[in-house]
Amino acid sequence: MANKFRIKCPSCGKVIDIESNTTCSCGSPLVLPEDGMIEMYRVGNPFGAAVGFGIYLNDIPMGHLANTGLVRIPVPYGHYKVHMTQGMSRRCKDQEFDVTPQNRIVYLKAHVNLGLFTNTVVIEQSTADQMPAK
């Protein structure tokens, strides 16, 4: 399985998964940033709550993350905040971090804390060895 990277088209705003530099359906060239990467994994839910998590990177929608899904988002160096939603719930323990030349790849794992009336998405920093095989 080829590595896919999620990016947002700077012209039309469409979020798509690509394998390499290509062109969006709107005709705009899509170029993968070479600085850093945010890799997110959604831990499986044994209770069958397989609704996708909405991903927000610095408050910008970046698609969904399926149950046991993995997404790689190439990013330039900078400060980032990741927020995720599940269904109608917007409760989330956000993660904030910096992508730098010394910290080029940030690994995150997300899971749901089930609550009585509402669930909370929890995002935790992780390490490469705790992520699923590529």
VMD Tcl script that draws the C-alpha trace (Angstrom):
set ca {
  {0.00 0.00 0.00}
  {1.42 3.35 -1.05}
  {1.87 6.19 1.43}
  {-0.87 8.77 1.01}
  {-0.71 12.32 2.25}
  {-3.66 14.59 3.03}
  {-3.51 18.15 1.78}
  {-5.91 21.01 1.15}
  {-5.96 22.63 -2.29}
  {-4.91 26.29 -1.92}
  {-7.21 27.31 -4.80}
  {-10.53 25.50 -4.28}
  {-10.14 24.29 -0.66}
  {-10.83 20.64 -1.46}
  {-9.19 18.19 0.99}
  {-7.69 15.19 -0.82}
  {-5.31 12.30 -0.25}
  {-2.42 12.10 -2.73}
  {0.72 9.97 -3.16}
  {2.95 12.63 -4.72}
  {2.89 16.09 -6.30}
  {-0.07 16.22 -8.68}
  {-2.86 18.48 -9.93}
  {-6.21 19.06 -8.20}
  {-9.46 18.54 -10.12}
  {-9.74 22.36 -10.26}
  {-6.45 22.47 -12.19}
  {-4.29 23.89 -9.41}
  {-0.91 22.20 -8.83}
  {-0.63 20.36 -5.50}
  {2.87 20.29 -4.03}
  {3.72 18.41 -0.83}
  {5.59 20.56 1.71}
  {8.95 19.01 2.56}
  {9.44 20.52 6.02}
  {7.51 18.33 8.43}
  {4.69 15.87 8.95}
  {1.81 15.28 11.35}
  {0.87 11.61 11.52}
  {-2.43 10.80 13.25}
  {-3.82 7.39 14.18}
  {-7.29 6.69 15.50}
  {-7.30 3.89 18.05}
  {-10.09 1.38 17.38}
  {-13.24 1.49 19.49}
  {-14.44 -1.90 20.80}
  {-17.97 -0.55 21.36}
  {-18.59 -0.08 17.66}
  {-18.56 3.73 17.65}
  {-17.06 3.88 14.19}
  {-18.18 7.39 13.30}
  {-15.33 9.31 11.67}
  {-13.52 11.99 13.63}
  {-13.54 15.43 12.01}
  {-9.96 16.78 11.91}
  {-9.21 20.49 12.38}
  {-5.64 21.73 11.97}
  {-5.33 25.31 13.30}
  {-9.15 25.53 12.99}
  {-9.05 24.53 9.30}
  {-11.13 21.43 8.40}
  {-8.90 18.59 7.11}
  {-11.41 15.81 6.44}
  {-12.20 12.81 8.60}
  {-10.27 10.03 10.31}
  {-11.98 6.62 10.19}
  {-11.95 4.01 12.97}
  {-8.38 2.57 13.11}
  {-7.47 5.03 10.35}
  {-4.09 6.66 9.78}
  {-3.54 10.00 8.09}
  {-0.34 11.87 7.24}
  {-0.49 15.63 6.77}
  {2.66 17.29 5.38}
  {3.14 20.74 6.90}
  {5.68 23.57 6.86}
  {7.53 24.28 10.10}
  {5.40 26.13 12.61}
  {3.03 25.95 15.56}
  {-0.06 23.73 15.26}
  {-3.22 22.90 17.17}
  {-5.16 19.72 16.36}
  {-8.82 19.46 17.34}
  {-11.13 16.53 16.52}
  {-14.88 16.10 16.68}
  {-17.13 13.04 16.78}
  {-20.72 13.25 15.57}
  {-22.48 16.13 17.30}
  {-19.86 16.31 20.07}
  {-17.23 19.04 19.84}
  {-15.58 18.06 23.14}
  {-11.89 17.38 22.62}
  {-8.62 17.50 24.52}
  {-6.68 19.38 21.84}
  {-2.97 18.96 21.19}
  {-0.67 21.90 20.51}
  {2.91 21.45 19.33}
  {5.67 22.82 17.11}
  {7.01 21.21 13.94}
  {10.68 22.20 13.70}
  {13.87 20.94 12.03}
  {14.58 19.11 15.32}
  {11.00 17.79 15.57}
  {10.03 17.14 11.92}
  {7.43 14.42 12.51}
  {4.78 14.66 15.21}
  {2.89 11.46 16.02}
  {-0.60 11.67 17.51}
  {-3.06 9.00 18.68}
  {-6.75 9.76 19.17}
  {-9.44 7.85 21.03}
  {-12.83 8.45 22.62}
  {-13.53 8.72 26.33}
  {-17.14 7.61 26.62}
  {-19.29 9.78 28.86}
  {-22.79 9.54 30.27}
  {-24.26 12.32 28.10}
  {-21.42 13.18 25.73}
  {-18.14 11.72 24.58}
  {-14.75 13.43 24.53}
  {-12.11 12.92 21.86}
  {-8.67 12.64 23.45}
  {-5.57 13.35 21.36}
  {-2.19 12.32 22.80}
  {1.33 12.68 21.50}
  {2.88 9.36 20.63}
  {6.08 7.88 19.20}
  {6.86 6.19 15.87}
  {7.02 2.73 17.47}
  {3.47 3.15 18.88}
  {1.96 3.85 15.45}
  {0.60 1.13 13.13}
  {2.92 -0.30 10.46}
  {3.04 1.75 7.27}
}
mol new
graphics top color blue
foreach p $ca { graphics top sphere $p radius 0.5 }
foreach p [lrange $ca 0 end-1] q [lrange $ca 1 end] { graphics top cylinder $p $q radius 0.2 }
display resetview
